Amino acid sequence: MISKTQINKRIKKKINPEIVETINLAKKNNLLELAKKLSGPSRLYKNINLDELDKLKDDKILVVGKVLGSGEVSRKIKISALAFSEQARGKLKKAGCEISKIKDEIKSKKINEFKVVG
């Protein structure tokens, strides 16, 4: 387990203000595991393709990283991630999937329903 103090030290190294805001929201809502993953090095963020997401059995998926557009999605799922490639965004909308930013899901207090990937 990581403390809020350690997360604060890690935040100082972050440049992207959106990621800093997301980490602070996670920390404020006692989502310390998520804050730990987000405050870690960005090279550890998971880039995941659509075909990998389609293989997962969960209907609500949280990606600590970026969703890429390789492959197809054959079912409606709800995905929350730090970022989506344009190709992935288009394919997901075409398949009828819901997409959102992690920050928005934390604000809506529905983040605990998601299976974390990455």
Short mmCIF file of the C-alpha atoms (twelve columns), coordinates in Angstrom:
data_MODEL
# 
_entry.id   MODEL 
# 
loop_
_atom_site.group_PDB 
_atom_site.id 
_atom_site.type_symbol 
_atom_site.label_atom_id 
_atom_site.label_alt_id 
_atom_site.label_comp_id 
_atom_site.label_asym_id 
_atom_site.label_seq_id 
_atom_site.Cartn_x 
_atom_site.Cartn_y 
_atom_site.Cartn_z 
_atom_site.pdbx_PDB_model_num 
ATOM 1   C CA . MET A 1   0.000   0.000   0.000   1 
ATOM 2   C CA . ILE A 2   1.196   3.477   -0.769  1 
ATOM 3   C CA . SER A 3   0.550   6.512   1.402   1 
ATOM 4   C CA . LYS A 4   -0.935  9.806   0.298   1 
ATOM 5   C CA . THR A 5   2.386   11.461  1.169   1 
ATOM 6   C CA . GLN A 6   4.267   9.207   -1.251  1 
ATOM 7   C CA . ILE A 7   1.688   9.906   -3.944  1 
ATOM 8   C CA . ASN A 8   2.164   13.651  -3.364  1 
ATOM 9   C CA . LYS A 9   5.921   13.241  -3.896  1 
ATOM 10  C CA . ARG A 10  5.287   11.378  -7.155  1 
ATOM 11  C CA . ILE A 11  2.832   14.032  -8.392  1 
ATOM 12  C CA . LYS A 12  5.596   16.663  -8.326  1 
ATOM 13  C CA . LYS A 13  7.324   14.791  -11.179 1 
ATOM 14  C CA . LYS A 14  4.211   14.823  -13.393 1 
ATOM 15  C CA . ILE A 15  3.971   17.415  -16.174 1 
ATOM 16  C CA . ASN A 16  0.520   16.676  -17.628 1 
ATOM 17  C CA . PRO A 17  -2.043  18.737  -15.644 1 
ATOM 18  C CA . GLU A 18  -4.904  16.362  -16.554 1 
ATOM 19  C CA . ILE A 19  -3.074  13.385  -15.043 1 
ATOM 20  C CA . VAL A 20  -2.229  15.415  -11.931 1 
ATOM 21  C CA . GLU A 21  -5.904  16.361  -11.563 1 
ATOM 22  C CA . THR A 22  -6.958  12.711  -12.013 1 
ATOM 23  C CA . ILE A 23  -4.447  11.553  -9.380  1 
ATOM 24  C CA . ASN A 24  -5.664  14.197  -6.931  1 
ATOM 25  C CA . LEU A 25  -9.296  13.166  -7.496  1 
ATOM 26  C CA . ALA A 26  -8.420  9.494   -6.957  1 
ATOM 27  C CA . LYS A 27  -6.513  10.347  -3.788  1 
ATOM 28  C CA . LYS A 28  -9.364  12.498  -2.480  1 
ATOM 29  C CA . ASN A 29  -11.845 9.639   -3.050  1 
ATOM 30  C CA . ASN A 30  -9.583  7.084   -1.297  1 
ATOM 31  C CA . LEU A 31  -8.752  5.247   -4.519  1 
ATOM 32  C CA . LEU A 32  -5.131  4.854   -3.479  1 
ATOM 33  C CA . GLU A 33  -4.346  1.863   -5.725  1 
ATOM 34  C CA . LEU A 34  -5.526  3.823   -8.772  1 
ATOM 35  C CA . ALA A 35  -3.626  6.922   -7.609  1 
ATOM 36  C CA . LYS A 36  -0.524  4.750   -7.153  1 
ATOM 37  C CA . LYS A 37  -0.733  3.438   -10.736 1 
ATOM 38  C CA . LEU A 38  -1.377  6.894   -12.179 1 
ATOM 39  C CA . SER A 39  1.402   8.546   -10.178 1 
ATOM 40  C CA . GLY A 40  3.947   5.947   -11.266 1 
ATOM 41  C CA . PRO A 41  6.126   6.280   -14.367 1 
ATOM 42  C CA . SER A 42  4.154   6.729   -17.581 1 
ATOM 43  C CA . ARG A 43  6.192   3.953   -19.199 1 
ATOM 44  C CA . LEU A 44  4.262   1.570   -16.941 1 
ATOM 45  C CA . TYR A 45  0.904   2.762   -18.302 1 
ATOM 46  C CA . LYS A 46  -0.786  0.073   -20.382 1 
ATOM 47  C CA . ASN A 47  -1.533  0.641   -24.065 1 
ATOM 48  C CA . ILE A 48  -4.217  -1.847  -25.001 1 
ATOM 49  C CA . ASN A 49  -5.756  -2.701  -28.366 1 
ATOM 50  C CA . LEU A 50  -9.454  -3.206  -29.026 1 
ATOM 51  C CA . ASP A 51  -9.054  -6.918  -29.742 1 
ATOM 52  C CA . GLU A 52  -7.516  -7.393  -26.276 1 
ATOM 53  C CA . LEU A 53  -10.439 -5.533  -24.689 1 
ATOM 54  C CA . ASP A 54  -12.905 -7.702  -26.601 1 
ATOM 55  C CA . LYS A 55  -11.365 -10.855 -25.073 1 
ATOM 56  C CA . LEU A 56  -12.048 -9.626  -21.526 1 
ATOM 57  C CA . LYS A 57  -15.281 -10.900 -20.003 1 
ATOM 58  C CA . ASP A 58  -16.049 -7.726  -18.052 1 
ATOM 59  C CA . ASP A 59  -18.554 -5.155  -19.293 1 
ATOM 60  C CA . LYS A 60  -16.935 -2.203  -17.524 1 
ATOM 61  C CA . ILE A 61  -13.203 -1.792  -18.049 1 
ATOM 62  C CA . LEU A 62  -10.813 0.857   -16.730 1 
ATOM 63  C CA . VAL A 63  -7.534  1.209   -18.652 1 
ATOM 64  C CA . VAL A 64  -4.656  2.943   -16.890 1 
ATOM 65  C CA . GLY A 65  -3.175  4.108   -20.173 1 
ATOM 66  C CA . LYS A 66  -4.323  4.485   -23.757 1 
ATOM 67  C CA . VAL A 67  -6.806  2.483   -25.820 1 
ATOM 68  C CA . LEU A 68  -5.466  1.816   -29.334 1 
ATOM 69  C CA . GLY A 69  -7.489  1.035   -32.461 1 
ATOM 70  C CA . SER A 70  -6.072  -2.309  -33.607 1 
ATOM 71  C CA . GLY A 71  -8.781  -4.969  -33.846 1 
ATOM 72  C CA . GLU A 72  -12.534 -4.835  -33.410 1 
ATOM 73  C CA . VAL A 73  -15.013 -4.905  -30.538 1 
ATOM 74  C CA . SER A 74  -17.934 -7.299  -31.003 1 
ATOM 75  C CA . ARG A 75  -20.045 -6.286  -27.995 1 
ATOM 76  C CA . LYS A 76  -21.132 -3.211  -26.094 1 
ATOM 77  C CA . ILE A 77  -18.797 -2.393  -23.240 1 
ATOM 78  C CA . LYS A 78  -18.112 0.659   -21.127 1 
ATOM 79  C CA . ILE A 79  -14.479 1.757   -21.187 1 
ATOM 80  C CA . SER A 80  -12.778 4.406   -19.122 1 
ATOM 81  C CA . ALA A 81  -9.160  5.328   -19.907 1 
ATOM 82  C CA . LEU A 82  -6.618  8.122   -19.756 1 
ATOM 83  C CA . ALA A 83  -6.721  8.456   -23.552 1 
ATOM 84  C CA . PHE A 84  -8.172  6.960   -26.729 1 
ATOM 85  C CA . SER A 85  -6.647  6.978   -30.184 1 
ATOM 86  C CA . GLU A 86  -8.885  8.512   -32.869 1 
ATOM 87  C CA . GLN A 87  -9.217  5.124   -34.566 1 
ATOM 88  C CA . ALA A 88  -10.216 3.426   -31.299 1 
ATOM 89  C CA . ARG A 89  -12.701 6.176   -30.475 1 
ATOM 90  C CA . GLY A 90  -14.385 5.765   -33.871 1 
ATOM 91  C CA . LYS A 91  -14.566 1.963   -33.692 1 
ATOM 92  C CA . LEU A 92  -15.914 2.005   -30.138 1 
ATOM 93  C CA . LYS A 93  -18.642 4.515   -30.983 1 
ATOM 94  C CA . LYS A 94  -19.556 2.498   -34.075 1 
ATOM 95  C CA . ALA A 95  -19.919 -0.631  -31.896 1 
ATOM 96  C CA . GLY A 96  -22.187 1.277   -29.481 1 
ATOM 97  C CA . CYS A 97  -19.704 1.292   -26.596 1 
ATOM 98  C CA . GLU A 98  -19.585 4.000   -23.952 1 
ATOM 99  C CA . ILE A 99  -16.229 5.720   -23.529 1 
ATOM 100 C CA . SER A 100 -15.122 8.129   -20.830 1 
ATOM 101 C CA . LYS A 101 -12.082 9.569   -19.134 1 
ATOM 102 C CA . ILE A 102 -11.011 8.121   -15.774 1 
ATOM 103 C CA . LYS A 103 -11.408 11.565  -14.235 1 
ATOM 104 C CA . ASP A 104 -15.098 11.703  -15.208 1 
ATOM 105 C CA . GLU A 105 -15.796 8.267   -13.713 1 
ATOM 106 C CA . ILE A 106 -14.164 9.275   -10.424 1 
ATOM 107 C CA . LYS A 107 -16.340 12.402  -10.337 1 
ATOM 108 C CA . SER A 108 -19.481 10.338  -10.991 1 
ATOM 109 C CA . LYS A 109 -18.519 7.994   -8.096  1 
ATOM 110 C CA . LYS A 110 -19.034 4.903   -10.305 1 
ATOM 111 C CA . ILE A 111 -15.352 4.016   -10.612 1 
ATOM 112 C CA . ASN A 112 -15.640 1.001   -8.262  1 
ATOM 113 C CA . GLU A 113 -17.802 -0.833  -10.827 1 
ATOM 114 C CA . PHE A 114 -14.876 -1.104  -13.258 1 
ATOM 115 C CA . LYS A 115 -12.338 -3.904  -13.730 1 
ATOM 116 C CA . VAL A 116 -8.867  -2.285  -13.801 1 
ATOM 117 C CA . VAL A 117 -6.553  -3.246  -16.672 1 
ATOM 118 C CA . GLY A 118 -2.952  -2.070  -16.710 1 
# 
